[in-house]
Amino acid sequence: MNHITAVSTVAVPVTDQDRAVAFYVETLGFDLHLDAELPQLNGRWIVVAPPGAATSLALVPATSHNPAGNDTGIRFTTPDAGAAHAALGVVAGDLLTWPGVPPMFSFQDPDGNTLYLVEG
């Protein structure tokens, strides 16, 4: 029997949680679901997500064991990668368009965490 039914939350390490919230909420347009003090993390448990998304991001304090500035491997979806690439308002990599593969591009959050946007 499979007891795992979904991906709920993916942690992204950040060095400045307030700056991260501003980026994900104000720049990317994510919803802020939770922002609670969590002394065990020496910071807050902050959860953001694209509107209506089933999977969210936890913006957790970076540590020596979980540093910021990684290729997260996280791929968000958009109905039009070309339009998003032009309008996102962040420094982004080239819009990649390969035959048989959805258009996509990479970008970074203020901590240098690499994220991807894929047409789908």
N, C-alpha and C positions, 0 to 999 in steps of 0.2 A: 504494500500500500504506500502511495506517495503522500507524505505528510506536508510537503512544501507545495504551496499553491500559487505563489506570486513573489515578485520582488517588491518590497515595500519602500525601503529607504536605503540610499547609498551615501556613505559618508565622504565628504570632501574636506580635507584639512585646509584651514585658513589661518593666517597670522593676525588678522584684525577682523573680528566678527562683525563689527558695525559697518566697516567698509564692504565686507562681503555681502551683508544684507542689502546695502544700498545698490550694489552691482546687480545682484540677482533679482531684486524686486523692482528697482527703478529703471535699470538699463535693459534687463532681459524681460521684464514684465511678469515675473513669477509672483505667485501668491505667498504670503507669509502665513504658515500654518501654526507655528509654535515658536515661542522664544521664552525659554525658562532658564533661570539660574541652575547650574548643576556643578556644585563644588567639586565633585569627583573628577570633573574634566578641567578644573581651574578656568571655568568659563561658563558658557551657556549651551543648552541644547536647542539649536535653531533648525527648524524644518521649513523648507521652501519647495515649491513645485510649480511647473507651468499650470495655468488654469485648467482644471478638469482632469489633470494627469493622475493616474493611479500610483505612479512611482514618484517619490520625492527625494530631495537631497537634504542631508543633515550637514550644516556648516559647522564643523567641529574644530576646536582649537588644535593647531598643528603642534606636534611634539617631536622630540628627537627620533622616536620610533615610528612616527607617522607625519613626516614633513610635508609642507606645502610645496607646490611647484612640480607636480607630477603629471604625466599623461594619464588621465583618469580612465580613458577608454569609454567614457560616457557619451552616447550618441542620442541627441534630441532629434525630434522630427519636425519638419515644416512642410506645408503644402507646396512651397516654391522656394527652393534653395537659392536661385538666382536673385529673387527679390529680397530675400532675407540677407543675403551676402551684401547687397547694396545698401540696405536700410538698417542693419543691426546696430550700428553706432559703436562698434568695437573694432580694434585691429584684428583682421582675420587673414588666414592663409588664402591661397588661391582657391577659386571655385573649381573643383575637380569634376570633370565630366568625361567618364570613360564609357565606352560602349557596353551596354548590358548591366551597368552599375548605376544606382541612383546618384544624382548630383549631390555633392557634399563639400564641406569646408571645415577647417578647424579654427578655433579662436581660444584665447586665454582669459581667465578671470584675473583680477588684480594681483593674485598671489602666484601667477604663472602656471596654474593648473590648466592643462589643455583639455578642451571639450570639443565636441563635434556637432554639426548640424547637418542632417541628412534629409533629403527630400523623400517623403513617403506618405 
